Amino acid sequence: MSWFISYLVRCRGTAYEQVSSTMYEMSSDSSKTREDRAREKLERAEAKVRERSEHAQGQIARALGRVADAEDRAGEKVARAIDRAERAGEGAAAGGDPGAEETEPLIWFRQEPASRRPAHTRADIARAALEIADSQGFDAVSMRRVADRLGAGTMTLYHYVRNKDELITLMTDAVMGEILVPEGELSGDWRTALTQIANRTHEAFARHRWVFERFGDGRPGPNGMRHFEQSLAAVAPLELDRDELFDLIGQVDDYVFGFSLREQQELEEQMRGWPREVVDFLQRELDTGDYPLISEFFGDDADAGVEEVLGLITKEGRFDRGLKRLLDGIEANLPHLAGGGGDPR
């Protein structure tokens, strides 16, 4: 009988322990669930605060942008009114028809503000605008921001630059100035000279990544004229006719522009990274076996292939090698050349 009582006690003890353990786990799970819910609620609240903060910041940025645009438009109106009044006065003095419609002359037709020590120059203004575009993007460039960077009032800037179009003209001409080979340094050998110009152009475009979006917005300037003059001087020793000279210069320009544009696009893509769904698509296609040459070239792993592509694109010396091949091809089509040219490397 005693063994039976002992057995019952052990059974009751085991059952009690099981029930106690289950209740403890339920209590822990319940506590854990409450903590999870509290954490999720806090995360949702934080996300909502961030979203509202970003929305408010966006509204502030747009409002500031509208203020800057309004200031620019007001300044341009004042500058145009002053310009019209000045031209009307000059036309009346010259005996012209004051009612005749005139096109607005380029900024290069106006002298810089006359002063023994002007507070700012067009070069200063262009440099400030370039710094903003390079660091914040072209859309951040406004007359107000340029004036702030120079420590001047916005309306003061209109004494030097009448409108945003003139500002862009100064900017693009400043970039063209960076392309110019310094005086006295342009080689007398056509290949070396074209390589000098191509390298300086490529380097300038790399410094000012925004230039491809806005290069056509500006008007021609003196540095653009000097660049074309240098290009003609570079190929002058070839003694080609006008069409051949223009084609040759254009071929080198097209290579530099195309390479620089593609380089910028690839750089942006590399910074963003390839979307996972794109890599998954590439992997699926490779797995079909329908692309044996691609598989042989990059292998069967899409992730590794993407990394290899990026490595090849950014491989040092691609620009120089491509330029050399282009000039080799041009030289091969000019059989009348005696002795060829120099090595562009």
Disulfide bonds with the S-S distance in Angstrom:
none
